[in-house]
Amino acid sequence: SNVTYRPGVKMVKITTDPKTYAVDKGGVLHHVGSEQLAETLFGLNWNQRIDDVPDPFFINYKVGAPIAQASEYVPSDVMNTSPTIGIDKNFDDTMVTITIGNKDTGFVPKTMTIKKGTTVTWTNRDITAHTVVGSSFDSGTVNPGKSYSRTFNSVGSFTYACSIHPAMTGSIQVIN
């Protein structure tokens, strides 16, 4: 599965569902039923804290019970119990995955920062072949449903692109 939003930070929605959801631990979504409740939870600029999630990525979430009153969901408490998405999802921080989408969605996420020694796996979720080509690595053709992995053992900034679809680009910042 793909990474979900960090709990407590943003609300999400998809174009095929008019509901707005608050993100809880483990990618559980809770419907926020009114503007008044959204403002109570996320402040006056609540409507600027909503991101549209592409329909194919919505499968990475589970829908939980709607929020009936503000005391049922306190964003700061949720963020404190999930200080990073890695902790929230119980990820091994020495392994990360990047989804290869179509030529419009590109690489998801497009940019990331990782620690030295981390293995990055690009998985092709599109129906067409792609490549992952950087200055020091080349995946060759990555067919639909297949993956390519590389371990980053040196600190630096690494950009890459799909040689078949050059508009698809991404970058990885490797830190100690």
C-alpha positions as CSV (number, residue, x, y, z in Angstrom):
1,S,0.0,0.0,0.0
2,N,1.0,3.6,-0.3
3,V,1.6,6.1,2.5
4,T,-1.4,7.8,3.9
5,Y,-1.4,11.4,5.2
6,R,0.1,11.9,8.7
7,P,-2.8,11.8,11.2
8,G,-4.1,15.1,12.5
9,V,-2.4,17.3,9.9
10,K,-4.8,17.5,7.0
11,M,-8.2,16.5,5.9
12,V,-8.7,14.6,2.7
13,K,-11.4,14.0,0.1
14,I,-11.8,12.4,-3.3
15,T,-13.6,13.7,-6.3
16,T,-16.1,10.8,-6.4
17,D,-17.2,11.4,-2.7
18,P,-18.4,14.8,-1.5
19,K,-17.4,14.0,2.1
20,T,-14.4,15.5,3.8
21,Y,-12.5,13.3,6.2
22,A,-10.1,13.8,9.1
23,V,-7.2,11.3,9.1
24,D,-6.6,9.3,12.2
25,K,-3.9,6.8,13.2
26,G,-3.4,3.9,10.8
27,G,-5.0,5.7,7.9
28,V,-8.5,5.6,9.4
29,L,-10.8,8.3,8.0
30,H,-13.5,10.0,10.0
31,H,-16.2,12.1,8.2
32,V,-16.3,15.7,9.3
33,G,-20.0,16.5,8.8
34,S,-20.1,20.2,8.9
35,E,-18.1,23.4,8.3
36,Q,-18.6,24.4,11.9
37,L,-17.1,21.1,13.2
38,A,-14.2,21.4,10.7
39,E,-13.5,24.9,12.0
40,T,-13.6,23.7,15.6
41,L,-11.1,20.9,14.8
42,F,-8.7,22.6,12.4
43,G,-9.2,26.4,12.9
44,L,-10.4,29.3,10.8
45,N,-8.3,28.1,7.8
46,W,-9.8,24.6,7.9
47,N,-10.7,24.7,4.2
48,Q,-7.1,25.3,3.3
49,R,-6.2,22.0,5.1
50,I,-8.1,19.7,2.7
51,D,-6.2,17.8,0.0
52,D,-7.8,15.8,-2.8
53,V,-6.6,12.3,-2.9
54,P,-6.6,10.6,-6.3
55,D,-9.3,7.9,-6.4
56,P,-6.8,5.0,-6.9
57,F,-5.0,6.0,-3.6
58,F,-8.2,6.2,-1.6
59,I,-7.9,2.4,-1.2
60,N,-5.1,2.9,1.3
61,Y,-7.5,4.3,3.8
62,K,-10.2,2.7,6.0
63,V,-13.4,4.6,6.8
64,G,-14.2,4.8,10.5
65,A,-17.0,6.3,12.4
66,P,-17.9,9.9,11.6
67,I,-16.9,12.6,14.1
68,A,-20.1,13.6,16.0
69,Q,-18.5,16.2,18.3
70,A,-15.1,17.8,18.6
71,S,-14.1,16.0,21.7
72,E,-14.0,12.7,19.7
73,Y,-11.0,13.9,17.6
74,V,-8.3,16.3,18.7
75,P,-5.8,16.9,15.9
76,S,-2.9,17.8,18.2
77,D,-3.4,14.6,20.3
78,V,-3.6,12.5,17.1
79,M,-0.3,14.1,15.8
80,N,1.4,13.5,19.2
81,T,0.6,9.8,19.1
82,S,1.9,9.6,15.5
83,P,5.0,11.9,15.3
84,T,6.0,10.5,11.9
85,I,4.2,8.6,9.2
86,G,6.7,5.8,9.7
87,I,5.7,5.4,13.3
88,D,2.1,5.6,12.4
89,K,2.4,2.9,9.7
90,N,5.0,0.8,11.6
91,F,7.4,1.2,8.6
92,D,11.0,0.0,8.6
93,D,12.8,3.3,8.0
94,T,15.5,1.5,6.1
95,M,13.1,0.6,3.3
96,V,10.7,2.9,1.4
97,T,8.5,2.6,-1.6
98,I,7.8,5.0,-4.4
99,T,4.8,4.3,-6.6
100,I,5.2,4.7,-10.3
101,G,1.9,6.1,-11.5
102,N,0.8,7.1,-15.0
103,K,2.5,10.0,-16.9
104,D,0.1,12.5,-15.3
105,T,0.6,11.4,-11.6
106,G,4.2,10.5,-12.1
107,F,6.3,9.2,-9.1
108,V,4.4,9.3,-5.8
109,P,5.9,10.8,-3.7
110,K,7.8,13.0,-6.1
111,T,10.4,14.0,-3.5
112,M,11.6,12.4,-0.3
113,T,14.4,12.6,2.3
114,I,15.9,9.3,3.5
115,K,18.7,8.2,5.7
116,K,21.9,6.8,4.2
117,G,21.7,3.1,3.8
118,T,18.0,3.1,3.0
119,T,16.7,0.9,0.2
120,V,14.2,2.6,-2.1
121,T,11.8,0.4,-4.2
122,W,9.9,1.9,-7.1
123,T,6.8,-0.2,-7.9
124,N,5.0,0.3,-11.3
125,R,1.3,0.6,-10.6
126,D,0.5,1.9,-14.1
127,I,-0.6,-0.2,-17.1
128,T,2.4,0.7,-19.2
129,A,6.1,0.3,-18.8
130,H,8.4,2.9,-17.2
131,T,12.0,3.4,-16.2
132,V,13.8,4.9,-13.3
133,V,17.0,6.6,-14.5
134,G,19.4,8.7,-12.4
135,S,23.0,9.8,-12.9
136,S,24.3,6.7,-11.1
137,F,21.5,4.1,-11.6
138,D,19.2,2.8,-14.3
139,S,16.3,0.4,-13.7
140,G,15.9,-0.7,-17.2
141,T,12.3,-1.3,-18.2
142,V,10.0,-1.7,-15.2
143,N,6.8,-3.5,-16.5
144,P,3.4,-3.1,-14.9
145,G,3.3,-4.7,-11.4
146,K,7.1,-5.0,-11.3
147,S,9.6,-3.2,-9.1
148,Y,13.1,-1.9,-9.1
149,S,15.2,-1.3,-5.9
150,R,18.3,0.6,-5.1
151,T,20.1,1.2,-1.8
152,F,21.5,4.7,-1.3
153,N,24.8,4.4,0.6
154,S,26.1,7.9,0.1
155,V,24.8,11.3,1.2
156,G,23.6,13.7,-1.5
157,S,20.8,14.7,-3.8
158,F,19.7,12.3,-6.4
159,T,17.3,13.2,-9.2
160,Y,15.7,10.7,-11.6
161,A,13.2,10.5,-14.4
162,C,11.4,8.0,-16.6
163,S,13.3,7.8,-19.9
164,I,10.1,6.8,-21.7
165,H,8.1,9.7,-20.2
166,P,10.7,12.5,-19.5
167,A,8.1,14.7,-17.8
168,M,8.0,12.1,-14.9
169,T,10.7,13.2,-12.5
170,G,11.6,12.8,-8.9
171,S,14.3,13.4,-6.4
172,I,15.7,11.8,-3.3
173,Q,17.7,13.7,-0.6
174,V,20.0,11.3,1.3
175,I,21.1,12.4,4.8
176,N,23.2,10.8,7.6
